[in-house]
Amino acid sequence: MALRGLHRRSMSSNSSSCSRRVIGLLSLISIQSAYIFWTSSHLSQNDDYVKRGLLSSLGPPISSQREEALQASLLRKNQNDELSLPPLKPNQESKLDDTSGWDPSKSVVMGMASGYGLNVYQQFVGSLRATGYSGHIILGVSTNIINENNNDVSRYLKSQNVTMKGIEMEGSVCTYNGTIDNYGKVIDMQKSRWKCPKAYPDYKITWARFLFYRDWLKECTSCTDGVVLTDVRDAYFQRDPFVTAVQSKQNHPLVLFQEHPTMINTHWLTDFPVSSCREHKVGKTPVLCSGSVMGSREGILDYIDVMVDEFDYWKTREKCRIDMPGDDQSIHNYLYYTN
C-alpha cells in the first residue's frame, strides 16, 4: 500500500479534500523558508544560514534577543551548560483557538535518544520547551538512564516533563540472518555491527524505532492531535511546530520534509537499496527525509503501518537485506514516489 494513496483515503470523510494533495512537501533547507519547524544543528558557525538567522518568514517572529541566545547556546563550546534562553513573554506562548486543528497540549514530539550526553537532551528538549510548547515529549532512552533514576540526564528530562521509554539493547542480537554486505556476501547477523532491540529482535534499530513510535503513540491516549517523529541528536526547535503547521496551513494527515534541494534520489542512499530490492529507479526526484515526519495521530499511525509492511517485505528477501544505515529513508522515498 502506498503512502499517497493511503492518506487520500484518510481524508475521504471530507469530500472537499479528496482531490487535494494531502501530503505537504516542505524543505528544511530552502532559500526563503529555511527551517520552518525545526532544523539540523550541525551547522558550522560560518554557515550562511546561521549568519543570516534561523527564522522562517512564516508565523510570528521570535525576538532577535531570543534568536541570538538560542544560537549562542547551541554553538558555544561548553556543551554541558544549560540552555540560557530569555523567558517567553505572554504573547509568545503557544496558543491556538478551538477551531485551529491541532492543539499543542494534545500533541506529541517523539524521538530515539539513546546513548547521548546531557548537552544533546538540553539542546533538543530545551529549545522545544523554550518555544512555549507544553505538550507531550516522548523519548526512547537507554534503560540505564531510567534504572539509575538520579543521573543528570534523568533529572533534566523529568524537570522538562519528558516521558522516558527504556530501549533494551545490551547484549541483544538480531534473530534473522542473510543480510548482504556491499560486496554481495552474506553476513552472519550474530556477528554483525547491527543490533536489534530485545523488544523487536527481527528489526534492526533504525527500523524498530518506527514500531516503538507506534507503541508509544497508542499508549498515549491524550496524544490526539499533531505528531512529530524526529531525529534528536542533530535537531533543535525555533518555534512550536504544531502552531506553525496550523498557521502555514500544513496540518495535513502526513507532512514529509525534503532534504537540501541539491539532493536527489539518484544518490546511492536511495538508488542502491531500492534498485537491489525492488528493481526500481526512483530517479531524479527530491530526497525526502525519514528522520523528520509530521502529521495527525491517525495519519502517523497509518504511515508507520505502511513502513512496517515494507520492512517486513525487505527483511524476508535476501536481495533486500542490505548492510547499510539509512535504508529506512530508501524505503520512505520508494513508498512515496511509487504512489
N, C-alpha and C positions, 0 to 999 in steps of 0.2 A: 504494500500500500504506500503511495507516495505522499510527500508532505503537502504539496499544494492541493491535491485533490481532497485529502483528509480534512484540511482546515476550511475548505469551501463548505464541506458538509457541516462542520461545527458551527457555521454561521447560517445554516439553512433555515433556522427558525425565523430569521429576519429576511423576508423575500427581497427587500430593497437592497440588501447587501450581497445577495448571491452572485451577482455579476461583477462585483468589485474584486480586486486583488486583495486578499485578506492577509497576506504576509508582507509586512513593511520591510523594505530594504534600506538601511541607513549605513553610512560609512562612519567608522570610528575615527578615521584619519582623513577626512576630506578637507578641501581647502577652505570653504566658507563655514561649514557646520561641524568643525572638528570637535570630537569628544562631547557629543550631545548629552550622553548619560553618564558614562564612566569611561576610564581610559587606562591604557598601559602606563605604568610608572617607570619603565626602564629607559626613559628618555634622558639623554645627557643634558647637562646644564646649558650647553651651547645649541641644543636643538631649537630650530626656528619656531616650532610650535610652543615650546616653553617660553621663549623670549617674547613672543607676542601675546602670550596669555592662553590659559587653558579653558576658555569660556566659549560657549555657543551663543549665537545671536538669538536662540530660541529661549523664551521664558524670561522671568525677571532676573536681572543680573545679580551675581554675588558681588558684594562690595569689593573694591580694589584692595582694601586692607585685608579682608579675609582671603582673597586670592593670593596675595603676596605671602601671607602667613602660611597658607597651605603649601605653596610651592617651596618656601623656605624650610618648612618642616619635613617635606618629603625628600629634599635634596641635601639636607645637612649631613655632615659626616658622622656625627654621633647618633647612630641608628637606634640606640636604646632610650633616647629621650622620649617623653610623652609628646604627643601632638599638642601644640600650644596655640589653638585657634581662638580668636576673639569670640565671645559668646554671641549667639544669634540674637538679633533684635526681634521684637514681636512680629513684625511684618515679614520676617524671613522664615517663619515656621512653615512646615509642610501642611498646607490646608487645601482641602477640596470640598466643594459643596456636594450635596447628596445625589446630584444628578450627573456627576462628573465621570463616573465609570469605575475608577479604581481608587479605593480608599487606602492610603499608605498604612494605616494602622491595621488593616486586614490583609496586607500584602507581605511578601517574604522574599528575602535575598538568601540564596544558598550557594555554598561552595565547598570544595575539598581543601582542607588547610592543615594537613598532617605534616609534622616534622619541621615546622618553621620556627624562627626565632620571634621573640616578643615584638620586635620592630615591625614585622610583616603584619601581625594582627593589629597593631596600633595604626598602621598606615591604612589598612583596609577598613576595619571597623570604625576607627576614629574619624576618618574622612566621611564615612557614610552617616554616622551619628551627627557629625558637625553640620550636615545639610538640613538638620531638623527632622530627619526620618526617625520615626518612633516605632515602626513596625517590626516584624519578626526578622531575625537573622539566625540562620541555622548553618553551622559549620561542622564538617567532618574533621575530627582531630585524632591524634594519637591517643590510644587508651591510657597511656602513661599520664597524659595531662589530666584526664578525668580521675584516674586512680590516686594520683598524688594529691589532688584536690587543693593543695595550698601553695602551688608554684606560681610564679609571676604571670604566666600565661592564663591559667585558670582564674586567678584573681581578677585579672584585667577583663577577660571575657564575661565573667559574672557581673562585674561592675557596669558593663555595657549591655546587659540583658541579652546576651547571646546564648542560644541553645547549642550545647556541645553534644555531638554524636560521636561516640568512640568507634574508630575503624581498627579492627584487629588485623594486623599484618605480620607480626613477628612469627617467623617460622612457617608461614603459610606458603604453599606452592600451588601451582595450577594443576587441576585434575585432568586436563586434556593434553594430548601430545600431538606432534605433527606440524608444529609451526615451522615455516620455511624461512631461512635467512636470505640475505640479499644475493647469495650465490646459488640459491636453489636447493641447498642442503637442509635436510630435516633436523630440527633442533629438539633435544631432549628437554622438555619444559621443566623437568625436575632439577635441571642444572642451569636453566636459563636465567638471565638477569630479570626476567619478568616475574612479578609476584602477583598472586591473586588474593583478595581478601578472604578471610575464613568464611564470611557470610555468603560469598558468591565465588566459590573456587573455580567455576567454569568460565570466569570472565577476568581478564587482566584488569588492573585497577583503572586504567584510562577508560575502559568500557563500564566497569562495575559502578563507577560514580553515578551513571545515569540510573541504575537500579536503586542505588541509595537515595538519590534525589526523589524518585517515585515513592519510595517507602516513607521518607520524611514528610513529603507533601501530603500523603494520605493520612499520616499520623497527626498532622497539624490541622485540626478541624476548623480552627479560626483563620487559617490562611485561605481565604475565599476569593481574593481579588487578584492583584497582579503578582507575577512571579518572575524573579531574575535568577538565572543559573550563570555563574561566572567563575572564571579563574580568580585566584586570591593573591598569589604571590606578587604579580605584576599589575595589580589593578588598584585604583582608588576612585573616589567619587567627588564630583563637584557640586551636585545638587541632587535632590530626591529624584530617583529615576522614574518613579510612578507619577509624580506630579508633572514632570517634564513630558512623559509619554502622553498624558492626557492633554496638556497644553499644546503639544505639537500634533495632536490627533493621530498618535501612533499606538494607541492602546488596543491593538489587534489581538486575536487569539494567539498568534505567533508572530514575533518580530525577530528576524535574523539580521546579523550585522556583517557588513562587508569589511574585508581586510583592506590594506592600503590599495588605492586604485591601480597601482602598477602590478599587483599580484593577480595572476590569472591561473585557471585550473589546468594549464599545460605544465605547471610546476610539478615536480616529481612527487610532492606530498599527496596530491590528488591523482595525478596521471598514472603513476606506477601501481599503486594498490588497486585502483578501480579497473585499470586495463587488465591486470593479472586476474582479478577475481571475477569481474562482471563482463570482461571483454568489451568494454565501453569506453569511449573517449568523451570526457566532459567538455573538453575543448576550451576555446578562448572565452571563458566566462569569468566573472568576478569571483574571487575566493571568498566564501562565507565562513565566518569563524565559529567553530563549535564550542569555543570557550566563552562565548557571550551570547546568551539566548534569553529572550524575554517573551512573556505572554500572559494569558489568563490561566487560572488554575486548570480549567478543562483543556485549553489548548496545549499547555505544557505536558499534561498527563498523556494526551494523545500523541504529542511529539515523541515523548520518551518511549511509548509503546512501539511506535514505528521504528525508532532507532534500535531498540532491543530486538525486535523481529529481524532486523538486518544483521545485527551482531550474531544472532543465532544461525543465520544463513552462512555468514563468513566463518564462524568457528567450527562448523561441521564439514568444511570443504578444504582440502589440502592446499589448493592453489590460492585460497583466500587468507590462510593463516600466516600472515607476514610479520616477521620480527622487526617491527619499527614502531616508534612512538608516533602519535598523531594520526593514526588511521581512523580514529573516530571522526576526525574532520574530513577525511576522504569520504567516509560514508555519509556524513552530513551533507556534503556537496553533491554526491551522487544522487541521494534521495530527492534533493530539491530540484536539480536540473533534469531529472528524468520524469518529473511531474507525478 
